[in-house]
Amino acid sequence: MWVEGADTNPQNKHITTQGINAGWQYADIVTKKDDFYDFTFNWKMRFNNEGYDRDHRAVYFRVDNSFPQVHGYYLNITVGYGNIGSAPKDYLVFQEHEVSGQYSSHSPCSDLGYDYFTLNEWYNFGMDVYNNKMKVKTWKEGDAKPDSWLLTAVDEDFSFASGRIGFGNYCRASTDVDNVTITPGPVSAALFLVGGITLAVRRRCHNRKQYA
């Protein structure tokens, strides 16, 4: 489940995950507001572990609240994925979980190489979503923000026009999230900050329905 966490500095508040001890599970946190359309989305992440069952982090947008898995778009952040004996590999990809249950990718994997993400270090993320276009960039805390986008994608079918925004954490992964801001575009008309609006927190299981 997602819980409030505290850094060594008590002024630093963030949300973090606690491990789930069974396979095929995600810990999800999504907004109650369900009509985000066009927006700019910024957040920070810190990855505490990597490898099998700890490799996938999802950043949801324009998703519904269905079970056992939400439908909509997500940015798949993979940390430390690789075959046994190989060096961990990190990458990003924009994907979609269709209402039919099928999964599709709207961008090639952005191969970040081996150990792009250093464990227990903060990374900034910036995402821009407009109509059927989505793009993202990431940079390490303390580095200069890059001018160019790291990854862009287009959904030609424009399957999801609006929905919730949130985060998902696969199985035994442990992730910290902080400084989340969503600035809606002209269609939406609200500003969301972690701690400033009630979130729907849930644990999603593969074979059963369970809320945390």
N, C-alpha and C positions, 0 to 999 in steps of 0.2 A: 504494500500500500504506500501511498505518498503521505509523508508527514512533514510537519514543520521542523526544520533543522537549524542549528545555530553554529556559527563558525567559532573559532577560538576568541574572536572579538564578539562580545555579546550584542553589539550593534548590527552585526551582519546576520540577517535572517534570510533563509531560503527554504525551499521545499526539497526533500530528498526521498529516496526510496528505501524500503526494507526488503530484503530478499524473499523470494517465494520459493518454496522447496519442492515444487513439482513442475514437470515439463509443460510446454505449450500454454503458458500463461503470460499475460501482460498485467502490469499495474498501470492504470490509466487515471488521468485527471483531465477533465474537460470543463469548459465554461457552461454555465446555465444559459447564458445568452446564446441563441441559436440562429442569429440572422447576420453574422459577419459576412460581408460580400467582398468588397475591395478593401485592402488594408496594407499597412506596413507593420511588420511584426519583428520585434527585437527581443533577444533573451541571452542569458549566459548559461553555459553548461560546464560541469566538471564530472569527468568519468572516473569512477573509483575502482573499476575492475574491467576485465576484458576476457575474450575467449568464448568458447561454446556455452550457450545458455546465458551469456553475458555480453553478446555482441550487438544486438539491435536496439536502437532507441528510435521511437517514432515521434515526430512532431506533426500533430493532426491539424488540418484546417478544412473548413466547409464540410465537416462530418456530422452525422446524425448521432443518436444516442442508442442505437440498436445493440442487441446482444445476439450471439456471444462476441461479435466483433463489429465495430463501427464501420459505416460505409462512408466513403469520401476520399479526399486526398490526404497524403502524408509525405513528409520528408523522412526517408529512412537513413538514419545516421548509424553506420556500422563501425564498431570499434573492436579491432583485434580479431577479425574474422580470418580464418585460414585453416588449412589442413594440419593435422597433427604433425608436429616436427618442423613446420614452416614458421617463418616470422609472421607476426600479426599484421593484418592488412586493414586499412581504414578507407572508407569511401562514403559518398553521398549519392542518393538517387531519389527522384520524385516518382511516387507510385500512387496507385488508386485501388481501393477496394470497392468493386462494383456491387450494386444491389443484388445482382445475380450470384454473387459469391466469388466471382473471378477476380484475380489480381492482374493488374497491368502496370507497365512502366511508361512514363511519359518523358523520360530522359535517359540517356546512357548513364552508366555508373561513372561518377567522377572519382577516379582512382587517386586517392591522396597518398598512396604509397605505404610503406611499412612504418608503423609508429609515428604517423602524423600527429595524432593526439597523444600527448603525454599524460599519463594517469595523474589524477589529483591536481591538475592545473586547470584554471578557468579559461574558457574559450567563448568569444562573442559570436553571435549569429545574427544576421540580418536577412529578413525575407520580405519580398514585395510580391503581392498578388493582385493582378488586375485583369478582369474578365477571365479569359481562359489561359492567361499567361502567369507563370510563377518563376521566381528566381531567388537565389540565395547566395550569401557569402559568409565566410567564417574567418576569424583571425584570433590569435592568441592574445590573452589579456596583457596589455603593456605594449603590444605591437601597433603599428599604424593601421588604421582601417583601410582596406584596399579599395581602390576606385572601381575596379571591374567586378562583375558578378562571377562567382565561381561556377555556378550551374544554372541553366535556364531550361524551361520546359513549356510545352504547349499541349493542351488537351483539345484536339480538334472537335471532339464531340461535346465539349463543354458540359460534362455530365452533372456537375454540382455547382450551382450558382451561389449558394450561401449555406451557412451552417455554423457549427461550433468550432472552437479552437482548443487545442490541448496538447498533452504529452503522454506518451506511452513508453513503458520500460519492460523489456522482455525478460521474463523468468528470473534468473538469479542476478541480473545486472543491478548495479548500484550507481545512481546518478544524482547529482545535485543540480538544481535549476534556480536561477536568481535573476533579478532585474528584468522581469517580463513586462513588456509594454506592447499594446496593440493600438495603433492609431488608425481608425477606420477611414475609408475613402468617402466619397460623396454620397454613396447609397446608404451606408451605415452612419450612425450619428452618436457614438459613445466612445469613451476611452476606458480601456481595461488595464488594471494593474494588479499583479498578485498581491493579495492582502486587501485590495480595495473592492472586491466583489466576491460573493459566495461562489465557490466552485463545487461542481458535482464530482465527488471523489468516489471511485469505484475500483474494484478488483475484477478483472475479466478472466474467466476460466474457459478452457477449450470445451469441456464437456458438461459444464453446469453453470447455472446463473448464480452469481454471488456478488453482493455489494459489500464494500468495506465502509 
